[in-house]
Amino acid sequence: MDPKEASDLSEQVRVRFEKLGRLRLQKESVYPNHLKASSSARKLCDTHGQKTREELESLGLSFSVAGRVIAVRDFGKASFVKLQDASGSIQLFIQKKNVGEQAYLQYREWDIGDIVWVEGSLFKTKTQELSVDARVLVLVCKSLRPLPEKFHGLTDIELKYRRRYLDLMVNEQTRERFQKRSKIVQKLRDYFLERDFLEVETPMMHAIAGGATARPFKTHHHTLDMPLYMRIAPELYLKRLVVGGFEKVFEINRNFRNEGISIKHNPEFTMVEFYQAYATYKDLMELIEDLFQFLCDRVLGTRTLVYQGLSMSMEGPWRRMTLEESILKYTSFQDPAKLRNASALLKYGADAGLVMNTSDSVGSLLLAIFEQQVESQLIEPTFITHYPLEVSPLSRKNEKDPFLVDRFELFIYGREIANAFSELNDPMDQKERFKNQLDASCEGDAQSMDLDYVTALEYGMPPTAGAGIGIDRLVMLLTDAPSIRDVILFPLMKPLKEDCSHGPSSV
């Protein structure tokens, strides 16, 4: 380390670098790579935790474990060390007479955060805590920076997101949340595979940004000399597969939208999107309700969901109401005869202080009222059905009321969790709607017409229903996480100056 770098480091970090320097002088390798642990903390506790002291003594076996030092209680010639690995934690008992004077002197150079390998026998302390009586000690990796204060963990919210590795080290709740996220995705996949859906992969870079109305991220392919867009939705590719004869498909996908960031939105997010031929939006309401109950059963072991202190039952049947019914129920707009009157909607919006555009269509005005006044009140699981056609360019028209489409969105705790509809499979109607969407699109939104998709529809797509479920928001619900950043391992953050310069930073 050069003098400039040393002057920028804290005293604790400088001391650790000095210890590393002494280690380099004492041994050939300070980062050994040949050691394997014979067991894990959890396995030892599960297998031997109920044994008596006498039973453990009679085993006559030696075990090795490896992990990070997270706590030390020193009693002079003996110490208790808490070791944490991926499975949990276990206590080590390190005594000078058992490991030898040289090894004990090296142990005294250990710091909180160091990664170590220990071999020894099992015993129980006077307080009946299962422990490893260490006989061999090896420092595997020196931690050159101190961990966050052990009693309070990592409490700086922004630092939790920026340095997730620290958050995972010291916050058990964080580790459990992301382990649960992995299980949720696994069970989600199991649900569709067990019902004969085919898992597929579709492109993440598109020549045309389609499948949703959103501002895309743009990039450029140098060899082909063409602009490309990061995927805002996989929808049009998945429906091409239905045209091709795959009647039940799903994809667990990453999408990218160059839009706002909030507790509900991250520019990069995960969804599961699925399509089923010869099904309607009504079939998918039943499927999604069953899916959520399946996940609650398999992941939580209960259908009573507690989110942010509020208890909600996931038992069915879930509530269903049309978008127009929800406006009449949850707002002070009480005249059903004027629900499709633009002037009446604009006046209501102005009186209520809503953000509305005077040039918007009736459908857009209804959606604006719904999003600003109704959504937040939909706490228990609620399917909102029959959206205006003008805000649903890919949905099938309702046969009884052409102003509406056969579409629903699922709301839980005031947040959209799923969006689904009976698919539009009339190629002429689809082409006309693409044109209308192009004319009405906002600056920066996807503004290209996917003519190849229209061509695909001309070959014939069977009656189909499709849905997308936001996995990040689903995980928020099932893990009681208040922000989407709490369920994304590495959420997008604006870089700090020292991150950009690769200079030293202090925890």
ABEGO torsion letter per residue (X at the ends): XBAAAAAABBAAAAAAAAAAAAAAAABABABBAABBBABBAAAAAAAAAABBAAAAAAAGBBBBBBEBBABBBBAGABBBBBBBBAAEBBBBBBBAAAAEAAAAAAAAABBBGBBBBBBEBBBBBAAGBBBBBBABBBBABBBABBBBBAAAEBABAAAAAABAAAAAAABAAAAAAAAAAAAAAAAAAAAAAAAGBBBBBBBABBABBBGBBBBBBBBBBAAAGBBBBBBABAAAAAAAAAAAGBABBBBBBBBBBBBBBBAABBABBBBBBBBBBGBBAAAAAAAAAAAAAAAAAAAAGBABBBBGGBBBBABOBBBBBBAAAAAAAABABABAAAAABAAAAAAAAAAAGBBBBAABBAAAAAAAAAAAAAAAABABBBBBBGBBAAABAABBBBAABAABBBBBBBBBGGBBABBBBBBBABAAAAAAAAAAAAAABBBGBBABBBAAAAAAAAAEBBBBBBBBBBAAAAAAAAAGBABAAAABABBBBBBBAAAAAGBBBBX
